[in-house]
Amino acid sequence: MTFFKRVLLLLLLSQVTPTFAQEYPSRPITLVVPFSAGGPGDVIARLLGTSMSATLKQAVVIENVVGAGGTLGTNRVAKAAPDGYTLLLMHVGQATAPALYAKLPFDPIGDFAPIGLVTDVPMILVARPNFPAKDLKELVAHVRAQGDKVTYGNVGLGSASHLCGLMFMSAIEAKLTPIYYKGGGPALNDIIAGHIDVYCDPATGPTPYIQAGTIPGYAITSRKRVATLPNLPTAAEAGVPAFDVTTWYGLYAPRNTPKAIVDALVDALQKALKDPPLVNRFAELSMAPVEEERATPAALDAFLKAETDKWSGIIKRSGIEPQ
């Protein structure tokens, strides 16, 4: 290649890159949610997608890819083209997957370009309507006395409800019998109907039922009470300080997504987390957007690595063998 041709090629490339960045996005974006429609992750994704679309000037379409504790949907994004048109909204399961699955088809850290954290959702421990305990102290005493006769619902290996159950059993040093569901909706329906004893769910699900008096709420797992349920104590206030877990959500793109596209998504995310309709709806569901400094690639990357180390120890101590 002659010197003249090399210079011409460099000039052409220098013009293509900015144009490509300026044109993004030129079509709808798919936001993959690895859980069923109607669950907490789905609700968050739809609110986030609506707000982000206003900045991106393109629709954000939610795609629910259900199965295998969220790993099917996560793998779908890991294998997608790194062009900014396929994104992932995933909760704490992104950090627990390495300890729960022996042969993951993706690297939860290395195969993704982090965009930023979205929200920390506290969990709420609830029970069936006629459960014989008036507070958390009595519930713990009942569970310890009855042991594995007490059933608890969860949405499968690596789900938020599963992890919350592990944390609860570890905190009170007792074993319960798990009942598995394909989604948070069916599990919540069964706790309301009295078919299972206890259930630990992100606050987005049980809050309206606790407010209505349909089911009893025993503790919220965050360090502070939530405004929507001001009379519900934290687990620490109720006597179980080790029962401390939140379901955080992060936004990801596939690895090797161009920085210009990542920057555009970060900008849209941060603006969405300040959008009054989103902020107000989050508040109604007992959660809040993260601070701007946490809605960044660097913050999500560091947090994911720290959470992966933390949950690895908890899962190993629980005796669960990777599947």
Solvent accessible surface area in square Angstrom, and as a share of the most:
residue,aa,sasa,rsa
1,M,144,0.64
2,T,81,0.47
3,F,162,0.67
4,F,147,0.61
5,K,118,0.50
6,R,136,0.50
7,V,57,0.33
8,L,83,0.41
9,L,79,0.39
10,L,119,0.59
11,L,99,0.49
12,L,93,0.46
13,L,96,0.48
14,S,67,0.43
15,Q,118,0.52
16,V,90,0.52
17,T,91,0.53
18,P,64,0.40
19,T,65,0.38
20,F,98,0.41
21,A,32,0.25
22,Q,148,0.66
23,E,106,0.48
24,Y,21,0.08
25,P,19,0.12
26,S,77,0.50
27,R,120,0.44
28,P,70,0.44
29,I,0,0.00
30,T,32,0.18
31,L,1,0.01
32,V,0,0.00
33,V,1,0.00
34,P,1,0.00
35,F,36,0.15
36,S,31,0.20
37,A,70,0.54
38,G,60,0.57
39,G,9,0.09
40,P,23,0.14
41,G,4,0.04
42,D,5,0.02
43,V,43,0.25
44,I,0,0.00
45,A,0,0.00
46,R,107,0.39
47,L,41,0.20
48,L,0,0.00
49,G,2,0.02
50,T,100,0.58
51,S,12,0.08
52,M,3,0.01
53,S,27,0.17
54,A,69,0.54
55,T,43,0.25
56,L,12,0.06
57,K,164,0.70
58,Q,47,0.21
59,A,55,0.43
60,V,22,0.13
61,V,78,0.45
62,I,25,0.13
63,E,58,0.26
64,N,45,0.23
65,V,32,0.19
66,V,71,0.41
67,G,23,0.23
68,A,53,0.41
69,G,18,0.17
70,G,1,0.01
71,T,13,0.08
72,L,95,0.47
73,G,0,0.00
74,T,1,0.01
75,N,37,0.19
76,R,91,0.33
77,V,0,0.00
78,A,18,0.14
79,K,128,0.54
80,A,19,0.15
81,A,60,0.47
82,P,56,0.35
83,D,37,0.19
84,G,0,0.00
85,Y,26,0.10
86,T,16,0.10
87,L,3,0.01
88,L,0,0.00
89,L,2,0.01
90,M,5,0.02
91,H,6,0.03
92,V,2,0.01
93,G,4,0.04
94,Q,2,0.01
95,A,1,0.01
96,T,0,0.00
97,A,6,0.05
98,P,61,0.38
99,A,16,0.12
100,L,1,0.00
101,Y,34,0.13
102,A,69,0.53
103,K,186,0.79
104,L,41,0.20
105,P,75,0.47
106,F,15,0.06
107,D,67,0.35
108,P,10,0.06
109,I,57,0.29
110,G,34,0.32
111,D,28,0.14
112,F,11,0.05
113,A,16,0.12
114,P,30,0.19
115,I,0,0.00
116,G,0,0.00
117,L,2,0.01
118,V,0,0.00
119,T,0,0.00
120,D,43,0.22
121,V,0,0.00
122,P,8,0.05
123,M,1,0.00
124,I,0,0.00
125,L,4,0.02
126,V,0,0.00
127,A,0,0.00
128,R,46,0.17
129,P,67,0.42
130,N,113,0.58
131,F,14,0.06
132,P,80,0.50
133,A,12,0.09
134,K,160,0.68
135,D,57,0.29
136,L,2,0.01
137,K,156,0.66
138,E,67,0.30
139,L,0,0.00
140,V,10,0.06
141,A,59,0.46
142,H,46,0.20
143,V,0,0.00
144,R,140,0.51
145,A,83,0.64
146,Q,72,0.32
147,G,22,0.21
148,D,94,0.49
149,K,154,0.65
150,V,3,0.02
151,T,32,0.18
152,Y,13,0.05
153,G,0,0.00
154,N,0,0.00
155,V,30,0.17
156,G,16,0.15
157,L,30,0.15
158,G,2,0.02
159,S,4,0.03
160,A,10,0.08
161,S,3,0.02
162,H,9,0.04
163,L,1,0.01
164,C,0,0.00
165,G,6,0.06
166,L,14,0.07
167,M,21,0.09
168,F,5,0.02
169,M,22,0.10
170,S,70,0.45
171,A,24,0.19
172,I,1,0.00
173,E,157,0.70
174,A,16,0.12
175,K,132,0.56
176,L,12,0.06
177,T,49,0.28
178,P,47,0.30
179,I,61,0.31
180,Y,138,0.53
181,Y,35,0.13
182,K,186,0.79
183,G,2,0.02
184,G,14,0.14
185,G,35,0.34
186,P,69,0.44
187,A,0,0.00
188,L,16,0.08
189,N,92,0.47
190,D,36,0.19
191,I,0,0.00
192,I,45,0.23
193,A,61,0.47
194,G,30,0.29
195,H,131,0.58
196,I,5,0.03
197,D,22,0.12
198,V,2,0.01
199,Y,1,0.00
200,C,5,0.03
201,D,6,0.03
202,P,6,0.04
203,A,0,0.00
204,T,12,0.07
205,G,16,0.15
206,P,0,0.00
207,T,2,0.01
208,P,63,0.40
209,Y,78,0.30
210,I,28,0.14
211,Q,103,0.46
212,A,82,0.63
213,G,62,0.59
214,T,52,0.30
215,I,5,0.03
216,P,42,0.26
217,G,22,0.21
218,Y,8,0.03
219,A,0,0.00
220,I,0,0.00
221,T,1,0.01
222,S,22,0.14
223,R,206,0.75
224,K,164,0.69
225,R,112,0.41
226,V,20,0.12
227,A,98,0.76
228,T,32,0.19
229,L,13,0.06
230,P,80,0.50
231,N,136,0.70
232,L,11,0.06
233,P,36,0.23
234,T,3,0.02
235,A,2,0.01
236,A,60,0.47
237,E,103,0.46
238,A,25,0.20
239,G,55,0.53
240,V,16,0.09
241,P,96,0.60
242,A,63,0.49
243,F,2,0.01
244,D,51,0.26
245,V,7,0.04
246,T,41,0.24
247,T,2,0.01
248,W,2,0.01
249,Y,5,0.02
250,G,0,0.00
251,L,0,0.00
252,Y,1,0.00
253,A,0,0.00
254,P,2,0.01
255,R,132,0.48
256,N,115,0.59
257,T,11,0.07
258,P,50,0.32
259,K,152,0.65
260,A,47,0.36
261,I,1,0.01
262,V,17,0.09
263,D,67,0.35
264,A,34,0.26
265,L,0,0.00
266,V,20,0.11
267,D,61,0.31
268,A,0,0.00
269,L,0,0.00
270,Q,35,0.16
271,K,110,0.46
272,A,1,0.01
273,L,11,0.06
274,K,126,0.54
275,D,44,0.23
276,P,85,0.54
277,P,91,0.57
278,L,2,0.01
279,V,51,0.30
280,N,89,0.45
281,R,98,0.36
282,F,0,0.00
283,A,56,0.43
284,E,98,0.44
285,L,15,0.08
286,S,6,0.04
287,M,12,0.05
288,A,60,0.46
289,P,28,0.18
290,V,13,0.08
291,E,98,0.44
292,E,81,0.37
293,E,123,0.55
294,R,62,0.22
295,A,0,0.00
296,T,35,0.20
297,P,43,0.27
298,A,80,0.62
299,A,27,0.21
300,L,0,0.00
301,D,44,0.23
302,A,63,0.49
303,F,57,0.24
304,L,6,0.03
305,K,94,0.40
306,A,60,0.47
307,E,17,0.08
308,T,22,0.13
309,D,109,0.56
310,K,91,0.39
311,W,1,0.00
312,S,30,0.19
313,G,23,0.22
314,I,20,0.10
315,I,1,0.01
316,K,145,0.62
317,R,185,0.68
318,S,33,0.21
319,G,55,0.53
320,I,42,0.21
321,E,134,0.60
322,P,65,0.41
323,Q,139,0.62
